[in-house]
Amino acid sequence: MQRIKHPLARFFIYAGLTLFLVYSIFPFYWTTLQSLKTVREANSRKPLFFFTPTFEHYTELWFDSVPENAGDLAVGLILAVTVLVLAALFADRLPIANGIIYGGVVLGFLVILWAIPRFVDTAEFYNYFVNSIIVTIGTVVISLSIGCLAAYGLARYAGILGVIILVAAMAFRALPRLAFILPYFWLGRVTGLLDSYSLVIITLVTVNQPFTLWMLRSFFMDIPNSIEEAAMIDGCSRLMAFWRVIVPLMWPGIVSTGLFSMLLAYNEFLLVRVLTQSKWTLPVAISQFTGAEQLGQLNMAAAAAVSVTIPITIVILFFQKQLLRGLTAGAVKG
């Protein structure tokens, strides 16, 4: 494709992209403004863009009561999160193995999540946040573990059975959510797993696995067989060659697939709403504010929507390089 050099054409292209960017960002921008307004300002007939922001809705959403040393705790939390983020960003420059650093960062975040309720009287929305993290991490880890091995096998197997499995996976992926609810609801009642993390994770893995399989397989197809064969000649087993040679080459594709799987699990509403009664995730928790009749609940819904968006945005920004590398390497090829 030749680069467009005409000034007028470039002007219209950039103007169109700018309008599309504004069109995409404005809903989130307006939601953020609504979350920072008082109830009266949020329901004003004239839209207000300039006002004195208030964080009372976020405080009410996340805390039952605010401690006197809330400022010190907030500073400590920010410092701890900053240190963990910097450690993950500059892992290549530290004299420690990257795996140890990333493992320590994950452990540090888990410790922070465990410690917050010990120092602050958190509200129920915090429990929903923890539920979302558990369900999302469990779904992504299991989906990638099964998907990598299965996709690698299908990429290297040239028989008709592999085609049948891929077509069946695609047909299974096309089924609506309602096709999964009743069977897994019955399975949960029979096994006693209803309203548990295990049942939700198993169901989401089932829904997500065909997509993971197809996406990872396209990456493995781009890696020549000679690479792992050379590793096996040097003494590696098939599994060792896969782990030490193929996985490092596949890392951008694994990250891209993991991010899409994370979005699916993090934003799932219907399956979680039906299969759980107490272990709701954040999308289900927001629904209790959007259907309320009180005007103040709309501000709470806006604060909840912003709170849900921020963690996933940080993760996407953190892995944006791997995501772009994965997408441009052919991860979305059929």
Buried (B, 14 or more C-beta within 10 A) or exposed (E): EEEEEEEEEEEEEEEEEEEEEEEEEEEEEEBBBBBBBBBEBBEEEEEEEEEEEBEEBBBBBBBEEBEEEBEEBEEEBEEBBEEBBEBBEEBEEEEEEEEEBEEBBEEBBEEBBEEBEEEBEBBBBBBBBBBBBBBBBBBBBBBBEBBBEBBBBBBBEEEEEBEEBBEEBBEBBEEEEEEBBEEBBEBBEEEEBBBBBEBBBBBBBBBBBBBBBBBBBBBBBBBEEEEBEEBBEEEBEEEEBBEEBBBEBBBBBBBBBBBBBBBBBBBBBBBBBBBBEEBBBBBBBBBBBEEEEEEBBBBBBBBBBBBBBEBBEEBEEEBEEBBEBBEEBEBEEE
